[in-house]
Every structure is written in structure tokens, then in C-alpha cells.
Amino acid sequence: MAFSIDTPIGELLDNPATLGVLDKHMPGLSTNPQIGMARSMGLSLRAVAQFSGGKITEELLTAAGAELASL
């Protein structure tokens, strides 16, 4: 299965390899109290970034996306 920043955040959080990528590039994202809402809504990492108040930058998305795609 191919992963990207458009993969639902729940799928990324549930997979140990992709969770490692998220934790590497965006420490604290997986434990953020609001991530459960994003998971239940089926939001992608790209969509979550829009609600991050600028904490998840385009540069972080690009770096994480490249690593996710390589899995």
C-alpha cells in the first residue's frame, strides 16, 4: 500500500512505520488531544495541517510525504 500526506491520518497513526515518520517530522502530533477528532473525521495529514495554526508547514509535509512514499 502506498502512503502519502493524503492518506487518512488514522491509517498513518495505526501503522508503526508511518507513525514513526509522523513522530520524526512532527513530534507530538500523534499524542495531540485533537488528533482523535481528525481521525474520526477521516482527515488526511494535508487536511490536518490546515488546522495546525502553521505548526505543520509545507516543508514538513514535503519531507514527511517523501518518506511516506518510500515505505
mmCIF file of the N, C-alpha and C atoms, coordinates in Angstrom:
data_MODEL
# 
_entry.id   MODEL 
# 
loop_
_atom_site.group_PDB 
_atom_site.id 
_atom_site.type_symbol 
_atom_site.label_atom_id 
_atom_site.label_alt_id 
_atom_site.label_comp_id 
_atom_site.label_asym_id 
_atom_site.label_entity_id 
_atom_site.label_seq_id 
_atom_site.pdbx_PDB_ins_code 
_atom_site.Cartn_x 
_atom_site.Cartn_y 
_atom_site.Cartn_z 
_atom_site.occupancy 
_atom_site.B_iso_or_equiv 
_atom_site.pdbx_formal_charge 
_atom_site.auth_seq_id 
_atom_site.auth_comp_id 
_atom_site.auth_asym_id 
_atom_site.auth_atom_id 
_atom_site.pdbx_PDB_model_num 
ATOM 1   N N  . MET A 1 1  ? 0.840   -1.193 0.000  1.00 0.00 ? 1  MET A N  1 
ATOM 2   C CA . MET A 1 1  ? 0.000   0.000  0.000  1.00 0.00 ? 1  MET A CA 1 
ATOM 3   C C  . MET A 1 1  ? 0.875   1.244  0.000  1.00 0.00 ? 1  MET A C  1 
ATOM 4   N N  . ALA A 1 2  ? 0.534   2.185  -0.833 1.00 0.00 ? 2  ALA A N  1 
ATOM 5   C CA . ALA A 1 2  ? 1.288   3.436  -0.910 1.00 0.00 ? 2  ALA A CA 1 
ATOM 6   C C  . ALA A 1 2  ? 0.725   4.426  0.121  1.00 0.00 ? 2  ALA A C  1 
ATOM 7   N N  . PHE A 1 3  ? 1.622   5.108  0.797  1.00 0.00 ? 3  PHE A N  1 
ATOM 8   C CA . PHE A 1 3  ? 1.226   6.108  1.779  1.00 0.00 ? 3  PHE A CA 1 
ATOM 9   C C  . PHE A 1 3  ? 1.630   7.485  1.281  1.00 0.00 ? 3  PHE A C  1 
ATOM 10  N N  . SER A 1 4  ? 0.873   8.489  1.687  1.00 0.00 ? 4  SER A N  1 
ATOM 11  C CA . SER A 1 4  ? 1.170   9.868  1.304  1.00 0.00 ? 4  SER A CA 1 
ATOM 12  C C  . SER A 1 4  ? 0.557   10.805 2.342  1.00 0.00 ? 4  SER A C  1 
ATOM 13  N N  . ILE A 1 5  ? 0.729   12.094 2.117  1.00 0.00 ? 5  ILE A N  1 
ATOM 14  C CA . ILE A 1 5  ? 0.124   13.068 3.019  1.00 0.00 ? 5  ILE A CA 1 
ATOM 15  C C  . ILE A 1 5  ? -1.384  13.154 2.811  1.00 0.00 ? 5  ILE A C  1 
ATOM 16  N N  . ASP A 1 6  ? -1.895  12.449 1.791  1.00 0.00 ? 6  ASP A N  1 
ATOM 17  C CA . ASP A 1 6  ? -3.334  12.401 1.551  1.00 0.00 ? 6  ASP A CA 1 
ATOM 18  C C  . ASP A 1 6  ? -3.985  11.148 2.140  1.00 0.00 ? 6  ASP A C  1 
ATOM 19  N N  . THR A 1 7  ? -3.183  10.279 2.729  1.00 0.00 ? 7  THR A N  1 
ATOM 20  C CA . THR A 1 7  ? -3.703  9.095  3.418  1.00 0.00 ? 7  THR A CA 1 
ATOM 21  C C  . THR A 1 7  ? -4.429  9.555  4.685  1.00 0.00 ? 7  THR A C  1 
ATOM 22  N N  . PRO A 1 8  ? -5.574  8.959  5.002  1.00 0.00 ? 8  PRO A N  1 
ATOM 23  C CA . PRO A 1 8  ? -6.251  9.346  6.249  1.00 0.00 ? 8  PRO A CA 1 
ATOM 24  C C  . PRO A 1 8  ? -5.316  9.212  7.457  1.00 0.00 ? 8  PRO A C  1 
ATOM 25  N N  . ILE A 1 9  ? -5.373  10.197 8.328  1.00 0.00 ? 9  ILE A N  1 
ATOM 26  C CA . ILE A 1 9  ? -4.471  10.247 9.478  1.00 0.00 ? 9  ILE A CA 1 
ATOM 27  C C  . ILE A 1 9  ? -4.599  8.997  10.346 1.00 0.00 ? 9  ILE A C  1 
ATOM 28  N N  . GLY A 1 10 ? -5.784  8.438  10.450 1.00 0.00 ? 10 GLY A N  1 
ATOM 29  C CA . GLY A 1 10 ? -5.962  7.222  11.238 1.00 0.00 ? 10 GLY A CA 1 
ATOM 30  C C  . GLY A 1 10 ? -5.125  6.073  10.719 1.00 0.00 ? 10 GLY A C  1 
ATOM 31  N N  . GLU A 1 11 ? -5.051  5.920  9.397  1.00 0.00 ? 11 GLU A N  1 
ATOM 32  C CA . GLU A 1 11 ? -4.233  4.864  8.805  1.00 0.00 ? 11 GLU A CA 1 
ATOM 33  C C  . GLU A 1 11 ? -2.757  5.090  9.104  1.00 0.00 ? 11 GLU A C  1 
ATOM 34  N N  . LEU A 1 12 ? -2.333  6.349  9.070  1.00 0.00 ? 12 LEU A N  1 
ATOM 35  C CA . LEU A 1 12 ? -0.926  6.662  9.352  1.00 0.00 ? 12 LEU A CA 1 
ATOM 36  C C  . LEU A 1 12 ? -0.600  6.403  10.825 1.00 0.00 ? 12 LEU A C  1 
ATOM 37  N N  . LEU A 1 13 ? -1.531  6.710  11.699 1.00 0.00 ? 13 LEU A N  1 
ATOM 38  C CA . LEU A 1 13 ? -1.305  6.513  13.130 1.00 0.00 ? 13 LEU A CA 1 
ATOM 39  C C  . LEU A 1 13 ? -1.330  5.039  13.516 1.00 0.00 ? 13 LEU A C  1 
ATOM 40  N N  . ASP A 1 14 ? -2.082  4.232  12.787 1.00 0.00 ? 14 ASP A N  1 
ATOM 41  C CA . ASP A 1 14 ? -2.234  2.816  13.117 1.00 0.00 ? 14 ASP A CA 1 
ATOM 42  C C  . ASP A 1 14 ? -1.101  1.932  12.603 1.00 0.00 ? 14 ASP A C  1 
ATOM 43  N N  . ASN A 1 15 ? -0.294  2.448  11.708 1.00 0.00 ? 15 ASN A N  1 
ATOM 44  C CA . ASN A 1 15 ? 0.800   1.676  11.123 1.00 0.00 ? 15 ASN A CA 1 
ATOM 45  C C  . ASN A 1 15 ? 2.105   2.084  11.811 1.00 0.00 ? 15 ASN A C  1 
ATOM 46  N N  . PRO A 1 16 ? 2.832   1.153  12.412 1.00 0.00 ? 16 PRO A N  1 
ATOM 47  C CA . PRO A 1 16 ? 4.058   1.521  13.136 1.00 0.00 ? 16 PRO A CA 1 
ATOM 48  C C  . PRO A 1 16 ? 5.093   2.256  12.269 1.00 0.00 ? 16 PRO A C  1 
ATOM 49  N N  . ALA A 1 17 ? 5.232   1.872  11.020 1.00 0.00 ? 17 ALA A N  1 
ATOM 50  C CA . ALA A 1 17 ? 6.224   2.518  10.151 1.00 0.00 ? 17 ALA A CA 1 
ATOM 51  C C  . ALA A 1 17 ? 5.832   3.966  9.842  1.00 0.00 ? 17 ALA A C  1 
ATOM 52  N N  . THR A 1 18 ? 4.560   4.174  9.501  1.00 0.00 ? 18 THR A N  1 
ATOM 53  C CA . THR A 1 18 ? 4.131   5.533  9.178  1.00 0.00 ? 18 THR A CA 1 
ATOM 54  C C  . THR A 1 18 ? 4.025   6.398  10.431 1.00 0.00 ? 18 THR A C  1 
ATOM 55  N N  . LEU A 1 19 ? 3.678   5.790  11.550 1.00 0.00 ? 19 LEU A N  1 
ATOM 56  C CA . LEU A 1 19 ? 3.669   6.529  12.810 1.00 0.00 ? 19 LEU A CA 1 
ATOM 57  C C  . LEU A 1 19 ? 5.075   7.037  13.124 1.00 0.00 ? 19 LEU A C  1 
ATOM 58  N N  . GLY A 1 20 ? 6.077   6.220  12.847 1.00 0.00 ? 20 GLY A N  1 
ATOM 59  C CA . GLY A 1 20 ? 7.460   6.648  13.053 1.00 0.00 ? 20 GLY A CA 1 
ATOM 60  C C  . GLY A 1 20 ? 7.821   7.864  12.217 1.00 0.00 ? 20 GLY A C  1 
ATOM 61  N N  . VAL A 1 21 ? 7.317   7.898  10.984 1.00 0.00 ? 21 VAL A N  1 
ATOM 62  C CA . VAL A 1 21 ? 7.570   9.052  10.109 1.00 0.00 ? 21 VAL A CA 1 
ATOM 63  C C  . VAL A 1 21 ? 6.906   10.298 10.697 1.00 0.00 ? 21 VAL A C  1 
ATOM 64  N N  . LEU A 1 22 ? 5.662   10.161 11.135 1.00 0.00 ? 22 LEU A N  1 
ATOM 65  C CA . LEU A 1 22 ? 4.972   11.308 11.735 1.00 0.00 ? 22 LEU A CA 1 
ATOM 66  C C  . LEU A 1 22 ? 5.698   11.805 12.976 1.00 0.00 ? 22 LEU A C  1 
ATOM 67  N N  . ASP A 1 23 ? 6.091   10.873 13.838 1.00 0.00 ? 23 ASP A N  1 
ATOM 68  C CA . ASP A 1 23 ? 6.789   11.261 15.068 1.00 0.00 ? 23 ASP A CA 1 
ATOM 69  C C  . ASP A 1 23 ? 8.135   11.912 14.771 1.00 0.00 ? 23 ASP A C  1 
ATOM 70  N N  . LYS A 1 24 ? 8.788   11.477 13.721 1.00 0.00 ? 24 LYS A N  1 
ATOM 71  C CA . LYS A 1 24 ? 10.085  12.046 13.343 1.00 0.00 ? 24 LYS A CA 1 
ATOM 72  C C  . LYS A 1 24 ? 9.933   13.487 12.860 1.00 0.00 ? 24 LYS A C  1 
ATOM 73  N N  . HIS A 1 25 ? 8.977   13.721 11.985 1.00 0.00 ? 25 HIS A N  1 
ATOM 74  C CA . HIS A 1 25 ? 8.830   15.035 11.362 1.00 0.00 ? 25 HIS A CA 1 
ATOM 75  C C  . HIS A 1 25 ? 7.916   15.985 12.135 1.00 0.00 ? 25 HIS A C  1 
ATOM 76  N N  . MET A 1 26 ? 6.984   15.419 12.899 1.00 0.00 ? 26 MET A N  1 
ATOM 77  C CA . MET A 1 26 ? 6.005   16.233 13.625 1.00 0.00 ? 26 MET A CA 1 
ATOM 78  C C  . MET A 1 26 ? 5.826   15.715 15.045 1.00 0.00 ? 26 MET A C  1 
ATOM 79  N N  . PRO A 1 27 ? 6.867   15.830 15.868 1.00 0.00 ? 27 PRO A N  1 
ATOM 80  C CA . PRO A 1 27 ? 6.771   15.307 17.244 1.00 0.00 ? 27 PRO A CA 1 
ATOM 81  C C  . PRO A 1 27 ? 5.561   15.882 17.977 1.00 0.00 ? 27 PRO A C  1 
ATOM 82  N N  . GLY A 1 28 ? 4.859   15.010 18.654 1.00 0.00 ? 28 GLY A N  1 
ATOM 83  C CA . GLY A 1 28 ? 3.700   15.433 19.422 1.00 0.00 ? 28 GLY A CA 1 
ATOM 84  C C  . GLY A 1 28 ? 2.382   15.351 18.677 1.00 0.00 ? 28 GLY A C  1 
ATOM 85  N N  . LEU A 1 29 ? 2.431   15.214 17.360 1.00 0.00 ? 29 LEU A N  1 
ATOM 86  C CA . LEU A 1 29 ? 1.191   15.144 16.587 1.00 0.00 ? 29 LEU A CA 1 
ATOM 87  C C  . LEU A 1 29 ? 0.353   13.940 16.999 1.00 0.00 ? 29 LEU A C  1 
ATOM 88  N N  . SER A 1 30 ? 1.000   12.797 17.116 1.00 0.00 ? 30 SER A N  1 
ATOM 89  C CA . SER A 1 30 ? 0.250   11.568 17.400 1.00 0.00 ? 30 SER A CA 1 
ATOM 90  C C  . SER A 1 30 ? -0.363  11.552 18.795 1.00 0.00 ? 30 SER A C  1 
ATOM 91  N N  . THR A 1 31 ? 0.143   12.378 19.691 1.00 0.00 ? 31 THR A N  1 
ATOM 92  C CA . THR A 1 31 ? -0.392  12.426 21.053 1.00 0.00 ? 31 THR A CA 1 
ATOM 93  C C  . THR A 1 31 ? -1.217  13.680 21.322 1.00 0.00 ? 31 THR A C  1 
ATOM 94  N N  . ASN A 1 32 ? -1.388  14.511 20.315 1.00 0.00 ? 32 ASN A N  1 
ATOM 95  C CA . ASN A 1 32 ? -2.178  15.722 20.467 1.00 0.00 ? 32 ASN A CA 1 
ATOM 96  C C  . ASN A 1 32 ? -3.623  15.340 20.786 1.00 0.00 ? 32 ASN A C  1 
ATOM 97  N N  . PRO A 1 33 ? -4.226  15.970 21.786 1.00 0.00 ? 33 PRO A N  1 
ATOM 98  C CA . PRO A 1 33 ? -5.599  15.618 22.165 1.00 0.00 ? 33 PRO A CA 1 
ATOM 99  C C  . PRO A 1 33 ? -6.621  15.776 21.031 1.00 0.00 ? 33 PRO A C  1 
ATOM 100 N N  . GLN A 1 34 ? -6.347  16.638 20.083 1.00 0.00 ? 34 GLN A N  1 
ATOM 101 C CA . GLN A 1 34 ? -7.295  16.884 18.999 1.00 0.00 ? 34 GLN A CA 1 
ATOM 102 C C  . GLN A 1 34 ? -7.155  15.899 17.837 1.00 0.00 ? 34 GLN A C  1 
ATOM 103 N N  . ILE A 1 35 ? -6.125  15.064 17.852 1.00 0.00 ? 35 ILE A N  1 
ATOM 104 C CA . ILE A 1 35 ? -5.914  14.160 16.724 1.00 0.00 ? 35 ILE A CA 1 
ATOM 105 C C  . ILE A 1 35 ? -7.030  13.134 16.618 1.00 0.00 ? 35 ILE A C  1 
ATOM 106 N N  . GLY A 1 36 ? -7.671  12.809 17.727 1.00 0.00 ? 36 GLY A N  1 
ATOM 107 C CA . GLY A 1 36 ? -8.789  11.873 17.699 1.00 0.00 ? 36 GLY A CA 1 
ATOM 108 C C  . GLY A 1 36 ? -9.949  12.387 16.852 1.00 0.00 ? 36 GLY A C  1 
ATOM 109 N N  . MET A 1 37 ? -10.179 13.687 16.898 1.00 0.00 ? 37 MET A N  1 
ATOM 110 C CA . MET A 1 37 ? -11.235 14.276 16.084 1.00 0.00 ? 37 MET A CA 1 
ATOM 111 C C  . MET A 1 37 ? -10.877 14.168 14.605 1.00 0.00 ? 37 MET A C  1 
ATOM 112 N N  . ALA A 1 38 ? -9.626  14.450 14.283 1.00 0.00 ? 38 ALA A N  1 
ATOM 113 C CA . ALA A 1 38 ? -9.179  14.343 12.893 1.00 0.00 ? 38 ALA A CA 1 
ATOM 114 C C  . ALA A 1 38 ? -9.302  12.904 12.403 1.00 0.00 ? 38 ALA A C  1 
ATOM 115 N N  . ARG A 1 39 ? -8.965  11.967 13.285 1.00 0.00 ? 39 ARG A N  1 
ATOM 116 C CA . ARG A 1 39 ? -9.074  10.543 12.947 1.00 0.00 ? 39 ARG A CA 1 
ATOM 117 C C  . ARG A 1 39 ? -10.536 10.181 12.668 1.00 0.00 ? 39 ARG A C  1 
ATOM 118 N N  . SER A 1 40 ? -11.434 10.595 13.548 1.00 0.00 ? 40 SER A N  1 
ATOM 119 C CA . SER A 1 40 ? -12.847 10.229 13.398 1.00 0.00 ? 40 SER A CA 1 
ATOM 120 C C  . SER A 1 40 ? -13.474 10.870 12.159 1.00 0.00 ? 40 SER A C  1 
ATOM 121 N N  . MET A 1 41 ? -12.942 11.987 11.725 1.00 0.00 ? 41 MET A N  1 
ATOM 122 C CA . MET A 1 41 ? -13.456 12.666 10.537 1.00 0.00 ? 41 MET A CA 1 
ATOM 123 C C  . MET A 1 41 ? -12.819 12.139 9.254  1.00 0.00 ? 41 MET A C  1 
ATOM 124 N N  . GLY A 1 42 ? -11.802 11.278 9.391  1.00 0.00 ? 42 GLY A N  1 
ATOM 125 C CA . GLY A 1 42 ? -11.132 10.736 8.217  1.00 0.00 ? 42 GLY A CA 1 
ATOM 126 C C  . GLY A 1 42 ? -10.250 11.736 7.495  1.00 0.00 ? 42 GLY A C  1 
ATOM 127 N N  . LEU A 1 43 ? -9.771  12.736 8.233  1.00 0.00 ? 43 LEU A N  1 
ATOM 128 C CA . LEU A 1 43 ? -8.938  13.759 7.608  1.00 0.00 ? 43 LEU A CA 1 
ATOM 129 C C  . LEU A 1 43 ? -7.564  13.213 7.241  1.00 0.00 ? 43 LEU A C  1 
ATOM 130 N N  . SER A 1 44 ? -7.018  13.730 6.179  1.00 0.00 ? 44 SER A N  1 
ATOM 131 C CA . SER A 1 44 ? -5.659  13.377 5.769  1.00 0.00 ? 44 SER A CA 1 
ATOM 132 C C  . SER A 1 44 ? -4.667  14.249 6.528  1.00 0.00 ? 44 SER A C  1 
ATOM 133 N N  . LEU A 1 45 ? -3.399  13.895 6.428  1.00 0.00 ? 45 LEU A N  1 
ATOM 134 C CA . LEU A 1 45 ? -2.349  14.707 7.043  1.00 0.00 ? 45 LEU A CA 1 
ATOM 135 C C  . LEU A 1 45 ? -2.356  16.107 6.433  1.00 0.00 ? 45 LEU A C  1 
ATOM 136 N N  . ARG A 1 46 ? -2.578  16.190 5.130  1.00 0.00 ? 46 ARG A N  1 
ATOM 137 C CA . ARG A 1 46 ? -2.642  17.500 4.465  1.00 0.00 ? 46 ARG A CA 1 
ATOM 138 C C  . ARG A 1 46 ? -3.765  18.354 5.072  1.00 0.00 ? 46 ARG A C  1 
ATOM 139 N N  . ALA A 1 47 ? -4.927  17.747 5.323  1.00 0.00 ? 47 ALA A N  1 
ATOM 140 C CA . ALA A 1 47 ? -6.052  18.480 5.912  1.00 0.00 ? 47 ALA A CA 1 
ATOM 141 C C  . ALA A 1 47 ? -5.749  18.879 7.355  1.00 0.00 ? 47 ALA A C  1 
ATOM 142 N N  . VAL A 1 48 ? -5.132  17.988 8.108  1.00 0.00 ? 48 VAL A N  1 
ATOM 143 C CA . VAL A 1 48 ? -4.766  18.295 9.487  1.00 0.00 ? 48 VAL A CA 1 
ATOM 144 C C  . VAL A 1 48 ? -3.833  19.512 9.523  1.00 0.00 ? 48 VAL A C  1 
ATOM 145 N N  . ALA A 1 49 ? -2.946  19.604 8.563  1.00 0.00 ? 49 ALA A N  1 
ATOM 146 C CA . ALA A 1 49 ? -2.002  20.727 8.500  1.00 0.00 ? 49 ALA A CA 1 
ATOM 147 C C  . ALA A 1 49 ? -2.726  22.066 8.422  1.00 0.00 ? 49 ALA A C  1 
ATOM 148 N N  . GLN A 1 50 ? -3.854  22.091 7.738  1.00 0.00 ? 50 GLN A N  1 
ATOM 149 C CA . GLN A 1 50 ? -4.614  23.337 7.596  1.00 0.00 ? 50 GLN A CA 1 
ATOM 150 C C  . GLN A 1 50 ? -5.151  23.842 8.932  1.00 0.00 ? 50 GLN A C  1 
ATOM 151 N N  . PHE A 1 51 ? -5.298  22.928 9.891  1.00 0.00 ? 51 PHE A N  1 
ATOM 152 C CA . PHE A 1 51 ? -5.830  23.289 11.201 1.00 0.00 ? 51 PHE A CA 1 
ATOM 153 C C  . PHE A 1 51 ? -4.736  23.377 12.269 1.00 0.00 ? 51 PHE A C  1 
ATOM 154 N N  . SER A 1 52 ? -3.474  23.328 11.837 1.00 0.00 ? 52 SER A N  1 
ATOM 155 C CA . SER A 1 52 ? -2.368  23.276 12.795 1.00 0.00 ? 52 SER A CA 1 
ATOM 156 C C  . SER A 1 52 ? -1.872  24.648 13.235 1.00 0.00 ? 52 SER A C  1 
ATOM 157 N N  . GLY A 1 53 ? -2.462  25.693 12.733 1.00 0.00 ? 53 GLY A N  1 
ATOM 158 C CA . GLY A 1 53 ? -2.007  27.028 13.112 1.00 0.00 ? 53 GLY A CA 1 
ATOM 159 C C  . GLY A 1 53 ? -0.593  27.313 12.645 1.00 0.00 ? 53 GLY A C  1 
ATOM 160 N N  . GLY A 1 54 ? -0.213  26.720 11.525 1.00 0.00 ? 54 GLY A N  1 
ATOM 161 C CA . GLY A 1 54 ? 1.115   26.945 10.966 1.00 0.00 ? 54 GLY A CA 1 
ATOM 162 C C  . GLY A 1 54 ? 2.199   26.046 11.519 1.00 0.00 ? 54 GLY A C  1 
ATOM 163 N N  . LYS A 1 55 ? 1.855   25.154 12.439 1.00 0.00 ? 55 LYS A N  1 
ATOM 164 C CA . LYS A 1 55 ? 2.867   24.258 13.018 1.00 0.00 ? 55 LYS A CA 1 
ATOM 165 C C  . LYS A 1 55 ? 3.299   23.173 12.041 1.00 0.00 ? 55 LYS A C  1 
ATOM 166 N N  . ILE A 1 56 ? 2.376   22.728 11.190 1.00 0.00 ? 56 ILE A N  1 
ATOM 167 C CA . ILE A 1 56 ? 2.731   21.757 10.155 1.00 0.00 ? 56 ILE A CA 1 
ATOM 168 C C  . ILE A 1 56 ? 2.887   22.555 8.865  1.00 0.00 ? 56 ILE A C  1 
ATOM 169 N N  . THR A 1 57 ? 4.132   22.838 8.546  1.00 0.00 ? 57 THR A N  1 
ATOM 170 C CA . THR A 1 57 ? 4.439   23.677 7.389  1.00 0.00 ? 57 THR A CA 1 
ATOM 171 C C  . THR A 1 57 ? 4.473   22.856 6.105  1.00 0.00 ? 57 THR A C  1 
ATOM 172 N N  . GLU A 1 58 ? 4.505   23.558 4.997  1.00 0.00 ? 58 GLU A N  1 
ATOM 173 C CA . GLU A 1 58 ? 4.619   22.892 3.697  1.00 0.00 ? 58 GLU A CA 1 
ATOM 174 C C  . GLU A 1 58 ? 5.926   22.105 3.624  1.00 0.00 ? 58 GLU A C  1 
ATOM 175 N N  . GLU A 1 59 ? 6.980   22.630 4.236  1.00 0.00 ? 59 GLU A N  1 
ATOM 176 C CA . GLU A 1 59 ? 8.265   21.929 4.247  1.00 0.00 ? 59 GLU A CA 1 
ATOM 177 C C  . GLU A 1 59 ? 8.158   20.607 5.006  1.00 0.00 ? 59 GLU A C  1 
ATOM 178 N N  . LEU A 1 60 ? 7.468   20.617 6.143  1.00 0.00 ? 60 LEU A N  1 
ATOM 179 C CA . LEU A 1 60 ? 7.271   19.383 6.907  1.00 0.00 ? 60 LEU A CA 1 
ATOM 180 C C  . LEU A 1 60 ? 6.436   18.384 6.119  1.00 0.00 ? 60 LEU A C  1 
ATOM 181 N N  . LEU A 1 61 ? 5.390   18.868 5.453  1.00 0.00 ? 61 LEU A N  1 
ATOM 182 C CA . LEU A 1 61 ? 4.562   17.984 4.635  1.00 0.00 ? 61 LEU A CA 1 
ATOM 183 C C  . LEU A 1 61 ? 5.373   17.356 3.504  1.00 0.00 ? 61 LEU A C  1 
ATOM 184 N N  . THR A 1 62 ? 6.211   18.157 2.874  1.00 0.00 ? 62 THR A N  1 
ATOM 185 C CA . THR A 1 62 ? 7.038   17.651 1.776  1.00 0.00 ? 62 THR A CA 1 
ATOM 186 C C  . THR A 1 62 ? 8.003   16.589 2.269  1.00 0.00 ? 62 THR A C  1 
ATOM 187 N N  . ALA A 1 63 ? 8.671   16.849 3.379  1.00 0.00 ? 63 ALA A N  1 
ATOM 188 C CA . ALA A 1 63 ? 9.634   15.891 3.918  1.00 0.00 ? 63 ALA A CA 1 
ATOM 189 C C  . ALA A 1 63 ? 8.942   14.615 4.364  1.00 0.00 ? 63 ALA A C  1 
ATOM 190 N N  . ALA A 1 64 ? 7.846   14.745 5.093  1.00 0.00 ? 64 ALA A N  1 
ATOM 191 C CA . ALA A 1 64 ? 7.115   13.571 5.552  1.00 0.00 ? 64 ALA A CA 1 
ATOM 192 C C  . ALA A 1 64 ? 6.528   12.814 4.367  1.00 0.00 ? 64 ALA A C  1 
ATOM 193 N N  . GLY A 1 65 ? 6.008   13.543 3.397  1.00 0.00 ? 65 GLY A N  1 
ATOM 194 C CA . GLY A 1 65 ? 5.429   12.911 2.215  1.00 0.00 ? 65 GLY A CA 1 
ATOM 195 C C  . GLY A 1 65 ? 6.432   12.074 1.446  1.00 0.00 ? 65 GLY A C  1 
ATOM 196 N N  . ALA A 1 66 ? 7.642   12.593 1.298  1.00 0.00 ? 66 ALA A N  1 
ATOM 197 C CA . ALA A 1 66 ? 8.684   11.849 0.587  1.00 0.00 ? 66 ALA A CA 1 
ATOM 198 C C  . ALA A 1 66 ? 9.036   10.565 1.328  1.00 0.00 ? 66 ALA A C  1 
ATOM 199 N N  . GLU A 1 67 ? 9.125   10.661 2.636  1.00 0.00 ? 67 GLU A N  1 
ATOM 200 C CA . GLU A 1 67 ? 9.462   9.467  3.423  1.00 0.00 ? 67 GLU A CA 1 
ATOM 201 C C  . GLU A 1 67 ? 8.301   8.472  3.431  1.00 0.00 ? 67 GLU A C  1 
ATOM 202 N N  . LEU A 1 68 ? 7.078   8.964  3.523  1.00 0.00 ? 68 LEU A N  1 
ATOM 203 C CA . LEU A 1 68 ? 5.916   8.077  3.485  1.00 0.00 ? 68 LEU A CA 1 
ATOM 204 C C  . LEU A 1 68 ? 5.854   7.328  2.151  1.00 0.00 ? 68 LEU A C  1 
ATOM 205 N N  . ALA A 1 69 ? 6.122   8.021  1.074  1.00 0.00 ? 69 ALA A N  1 
ATOM 206 C CA . ALA A 1 69 ? 6.067   7.420  -0.255 1.00 0.00 ? 69 ALA A CA 1 
ATOM 207 C C  . ALA A 1 69 ? 7.122   6.327  -0.447 1.00 0.00 ? 69 ALA A C  1 
ATOM 208 N N  . SER A 1 70 ? 8.206   6.424  0.319  1.00 0.00 ? 70 SER A N  1 
ATOM 209 C CA . SER A 1 70 ? 9.278   5.451  0.175  1.00 0.00 ? 70 SER A CA 1 
ATOM 210 C C  . SER A 1 70 ? 9.033   4.155  0.937  1.00 0.00 ? 70 SER A C  1 
ATOM 211 N N  . LEU A 1 71 ? 7.978   4.126  1.753  1.00 0.00 ? 71 LEU A N  1 
ATOM 212 C CA . LEU A 1 71 ? 7.679   2.937  2.546  1.00 0.00 ? 71 LEU A CA 1 
ATOM 213 C C  . LEU A 1 71 ? 7.016   1.872  1.712  1.00 0.00 ? 71 LEU A C  1 
# 
